[in-house]
Amino acid sequence: MAAAVFLLIPFVVYLSVPSYNMVDPKFYGLPFFYWYQTLWLVLSGILFGLAAWLINRGE
């Protein structure tokens, strides 16, 4: 069940575009829209890795 939650979190975040569809605050000159998506790209990889570990730890 925890693995499913880890897999669902990135999809929910990516689908909630109005929550991050803005320019400010900027991070090193990048608008919020871009650096927020880039941050979630890394976090998604971590969450997917944790989900894979949870699924495969019983083998």
C-alpha positions as CSV (number, residue, x, y, z in Angstrom):
1,M,0.0,0.0,0.0
2,A,2.8,2.4,0.8
3,A,4.4,1.7,-2.6
4,A,1.1,2.7,-4.3
5,V,1.1,6.0,-2.3
6,F,4.7,6.7,-3.4
7,L,3.7,6.1,-7.0
8,L,0.6,8.3,-6.8
9,I,2.2,11.4,-5.2
10,P,4.1,12.6,-8.4
11,F,1.1,12.1,-10.6
12,V,-1.2,14.1,-8.3
13,V,1.4,16.9,-8.1
14,Y,2.0,17.0,-11.8
15,L,-1.7,17.1,-12.5
16,S,-2.3,20.0,-10.2
17,V,-0.9,22.6,-12.7
18,P,-2.9,25.6,-11.3
19,S,-1.0,25.2,-8.0
20,Y,2.4,25.9,-9.6
21,N,1.4,27.9,-12.8
22,M,3.2,31.1,-11.8
23,V,6.4,33.0,-12.5
24,D,7.5,34.1,-9.1
25,P,9.4,33.2,-7.0
26,K,12.4,32.8,-9.2
27,F,15.3,30.5,-8.4
28,Y,18.6,31.4,-10.1
29,G,16.6,33.3,-12.8
30,L,14.3,30.3,-13.5
31,P,10.5,30.9,-13.2
32,F,8.8,29.0,-10.5
33,F,6.9,26.9,-13.0
34,Y,10.2,25.4,-14.4
35,W,12.2,24.9,-11.3
36,Y,9.2,23.4,-9.4
37,Q,8.8,20.8,-12.2
38,T,12.5,20.1,-12.2
39,L,12.5,19.6,-8.4
40,W,9.6,17.2,-8.8
41,L,11.4,15.3,-11.5
42,V,14.2,14.4,-9.0
43,L,11.7,13.8,-6.2
44,S,9.7,11.5,-8.5
45,G,12.8,9.4,-9.1
46,I,13.4,9.1,-5.4
47,L,9.7,8.1,-4.7
48,F,9.7,5.6,-7.6
49,G,12.9,4.1,-6.3
50,L,11.4,3.8,-2.8
51,A,8.3,2.2,-4.3
52,A,10.4,-0.3,-6.2
53,W,12.4,-1.1,-3.1
54,L,9.2,-1.7,-1.1
55,I,7.8,-4.0,-3.7
56,N,11.0,-6.0,-4.2
57,R,12.2,-6.2,-0.6
58,G,10.3,-9.5,0.0
59,E,12.1,-11.4,-2.8
